[in-house]
Amino acid sequence: MTAFAPVEPYRAPAWLPGGHAQTMVPFMLRRAHVRFRRERAEAPDSDFWDLDWMDPPPEKRVATAPVVVLFHGLEGGSGSHYARALMAHLATLGWRGVVPHFRGCSGEPNLQPRAYHSGDYEEIDAMLKAIHERVSHETPAPPVFAVGVSLGGSALLNWLGRNGRDAAKLVQAAAAVSAPLDLAACGIAIGQGLNRVYAAHFLWTLRPKSLAMAERFPGLIDPERVRRARSMYDFDDAVTAPLHGFTGTDDYWLRASSKPWLGALRIPTLVLNARNDPFVPGASLPNASEVAEAVTLEQPTTGGHCGFLTGPFPGHLGWLPRRLIQFFVQATQHSSSNESLHHEAPAGNLQGV
């Protein structure tokens, strides 16, 4: 394995002060060009997911290259700024990447009356199994790492906590970035002050999708309640809760929060949250006593929500991809050392980093 430069702790550039700017400016940057290969995969309920694969150029491809699975945030996808930045970086390493789209996020309506939510561990499980089926036949099977951003991070942590050591059957290490760990705290925060701009942004696409679903599946959700929704609390009460078996928003926020599961994680997991994230309050973040030994908490004072921009104006998004890869490589090296001590097979090859 070749050496790679260490990644310094995150610190926002002086020209970009405040959590709102550190959230909005990265979103507005020109996004990296990535060539994706789309594959439609069948879900267990006869619905589908669209998987966008990033295959590195042949001259860059590393033998037994790791596969990084990225679970996107609310109304995100393979076009999101963080997805493009990560996939572009993977291509330079010769690694592979894949962005599985949650239901309704790939540009086409799905076939079943279902969407996605912050505690959707069953969807994470099914998607990871579908990806595992597609790479496990390779000899040797490549290491698989999982990243969840925002809502995707919350759902991934829910899955990791419920599966404990069994999670290692599908992924070797994981990371959650800007995940809303305490949904009630985050739901309240996004409904206050300037944060309502973010809620309006999400509702701009969520509302028409939900109205289209109400038309396709009459009686499932109340279209009038959807039209009246002016906050994420209202939307979750009208759509997310009834679609996914919750009694209402409060029940959803309680049962889908990932923070209570952080003590049950058993594979190496990075949980990265900026303390100035506009709608993930710093006070809601866990401390070391609330998480398992396998969890690495990283809580820089700056970074915003899914931001972590660095460099001179206008900045770039290179820090987060490098930090994630560094974590995965170090986690795998540590795992390989432990396995060697027990005379077990070493972890997958990570050459080329």
N, C-alpha and C positions, 0 to 999 in steps of 0.2 A: 504494500500500500504506500503510495507516495505521500509525502508530507503536505499539509495544507496550512495556510496561515491561520493563527488563532483569531477568534472573533471577539472583539472588545465588547464589554457591557454596553447596552444601548444608551445613547444620549442624543436627544433631539438637537438639530443644528440651531445655533443662536438666532438665525434669521426666521425661524418658524416657532414662535412662542404660543403656548396654550393648546389644550386638548382638542378644541374644535378645529383649529387650523391644522393640527397634526393628524386629524381624521379626514378633513375635506381635501386638502391639497394632494395627498397621495391618490385619492380617488379620481382627481381631475387630471393627473399626469397622463401623458401619452403612454399607451400600454405596449409592452414588448410583443413583437411578432412571434407567434408560436404556430407551427403547423400541427393540427390535430387530426387524428383518424377516428371518426365516429363509428361506434358499434352499438347496435341496439341489443340489449340483454333482456331476457324474459324474467319478470318477477314471479315469486311463488303464487301470486293471486291472478296469474295470466295477464297482468299489466306489463309495463316495460319501464326500463331505465335506459337513458342514453349515456354511454360511457365515452368520454373523449380521451383518447390515448395520445400521449406524446412519445413518439419513437425518435431517439436521437439520430442525427445523421450517421450513415454507415461508417464513416471514417472516425467518428467519435465513440461509437458503440463499444462498451466494455463487456467482455465475456461475463456471464452470470451477473449482469448489471442489476442492482437493486431496483425495485419498483416502489414508487412513492404514490400513495393514494391520498388525494385531497378532497375532503368533504367541505363543500362551500357553505357560506353563510346565507342568511335570509335573502331570498330573491337573487342570489348570486349564481355563479356557474363558471365555466371554463374561460369566460371573457372577463371575469373579475380581475382587478389590478393585482391582487395578491396571488391569484392563480397563474396569471401570465408571468409574473416575476419569478415564481418558484419553478414553473415548467421551463422557462428560458434558462434558468441556472442549471437545472438537471441536465438539459441538453448539452451544456458545455462540459459536464462531467461524464457524459456517456451513459447516464442513468435513464430509466424510463419513468414516466409518470402517467397517471390517469385521474380524471375528474369525473366521478359518477354524479349525475344530476338527480337531485331529489325530484319527486313527482311534480310535474308541471313547470319545471325550471329549464327545460331544454328547448322551449319554443313551440311545443306541441301539447295539446291537452291529453291527459292520460285517460285510460279506459275504465278505471275503477273510481268510485267516489272516495278518494283518499288524497291527502296532501302530504305535509311533513311538519315536524315540530321539534322543539329543542330537546325533548326526551326520547326521540325516535330510535331507541336502541335496536328494535326489531328490524328496522330498515337498514341500519348500519350493519347488522349481522348478515342480513341477506345479501347486501351489496358486496361485503368483503368475501363472502363465500363464492359469489359469482366471479369475482376477480381472481380468487384463489384457484378456482377451477381452470381458469384460462392460463395460469402461469405455472401451476404445480407439476405439469407434465414435463417441464424442462429439466434437463439433467446437467448440473445439479439445479434444484429449484432455487430461484433467486430469493434473497431476503425481501420482505415486504414491510414497509413502514407506512404509518397512517398519520395524517395531519387533519385536524378539524379547525376551521376558522369560524369564530362567532357562534351562530346557531349550530353549525357543523361540529364545532369543538364541544359544545354542550352535549349533543347527541352521542359523539364518540366517547366522551368521558362516562356517560351513562352506560354505554356498552362495555367499556373496559371494567367498570366497577362491578357490574353484574356477572361478568365472566371470570374475573380473577385470573388465576394461572392459566385457565383454558384459553384466554385471549392470545397466548403465545402460539397457539395452533394456526393462527391466521396472520398475526403481525409480530414483529420482533421488538419494535419500539414505537412510541406514539408521541404526538404533541398536540396541545390545544392552544390556540392563539385567540386572545380577546374573547374568550368564552364567557357568556353570562352565567356564572356559576350559581348565583342566587336569583332565580327568575323574578321573584317578588320585588327584590331591591332594584333590579334592572328595569322591570316593568314600570315601577313608580318613577324611576329616574328619567326614562325616555318620554314620559308624559308631562315633564315639567320644563318651563322656561324655553330656552333656545333648542333644547333637545326635541321639542315637538316638530322641528324641521325634519329630523331623521324619521320620526313616525310618519309624517306626511309623505316622505319619499317612499317608504315601504308600502304604505296604503295605496299609493298611486298605481302600483301593479297588482297588489294583493286583491284589492276590491274587484276589479274587472274579472280577474281569474275566478274569484269566488262566485260572482254573479253568473258567469258562464257555467260553472259547475252546478249551481242551483237550477239553471235552465235544463241542463242535461239530466239531472237527477232530482226531479221535483219532490218536495217534501223533506229533503235531507237537511237543508239549512234554510233559514228565513231570509229571502232576498231583501226585504225591507230593513231588517236589522243590519244587514251588510251595508246597505246604502247609507244608513245613519251612523255607521261606525266612524268616529273621529279620533280614536286613540287605539293603541295596541291592546289595551284592556278590553275595549268594546269589540275589537276584531276577534280576539281570542275567545271571547264569550259567545260571539255569534257564529264563528267558523271553526277555529282550532279545537275547542272543547267538544262540540257535538260530533265533529268528524272523527275524533279519535278516542272517544269513550270517557271523556272527563265531564264532570257535572257542571263545570263553569270555569271561568278564568282562574279563580283562587285555587281550585282543585288542580288545575293544569299546572300553574306556577309552583305549587307545592310538590306535586308528585313527579314532575319532569325536571326539577333542579338537579344539577350534577354535583353540587357541593357535598351533599351527604354521602356520595359514593367515593370520594377521594381517598378515604381510608381503606378502601377495599382493592385498590389497584395493585397489581402484582407484576406488571411488566414496566420497563423504564418508560416514564412519561414526563415530558416537559409541559408545564402549565404556565404559559406566558401571558401576563396581563399588565398593561401600563396602568399606573395608579392615577393617571389623569384622564382615563377613558371617560368620555362624556356620559355614557349610559351604562357603564359597569362601575358602580361606586367603589372607591378604594376601601371603604369600610366593610364592604361585602366580601372582600377577598380573604382566602384562608391564610392561616399561619402554619408553620411547620408541624405544630402539634395536632393539626386537623387532617393531615394527609399521611399516606403510607410511605414507607421507606423508599419505595420505587419511584416516588414522585419528586421531581425537581421543580420547585417554585421559583419563578423569575418575575419580579415585579418592579421594573424600572419606573422612575418617577415620571417619565415622559414617554410619548409614543402614540397617544390617542387610541382610537378604535381601529384596528386593522391597518395601522399607519406605518410607524417605524421607518420613516423616511430619513435619509442621511445625505451628507455631502453639501457642497455649495449650491446656491440657487441655480436651477429649480429643484435640485435634489434627485435622488434615485432610490429604488426599492431593493437594493442589494443586500441590506443587512439581514433581513428576516430569512431569506433562503439560505444564506451562509450559516446563520445560527442554527437553523433546523438540521441542516446536513451535518454540522459539527456535532450536534447532540446525538444524531442517529449513529454516526461513526463511532463516537466514544462509547455509547451504550452497547454497541455490538462488540467492540474491543473488550469491554469489561465482561460481557457475557461470555466471550470466547475464552478469556482468561479463567473464569470460574469453571467453565466446562472442561478445560484442559486439566485443571486440578482434580477433577472427578473422573478423568480418563474417558470423557464423552466426546462425541463428534464435534468439531469446531463449527462455528457459525458460518454463514455464507460468505463468499469472497466479496470484499469491498475494494478491490484494487481500482486504481484510476482516480481516487479522490484527490 
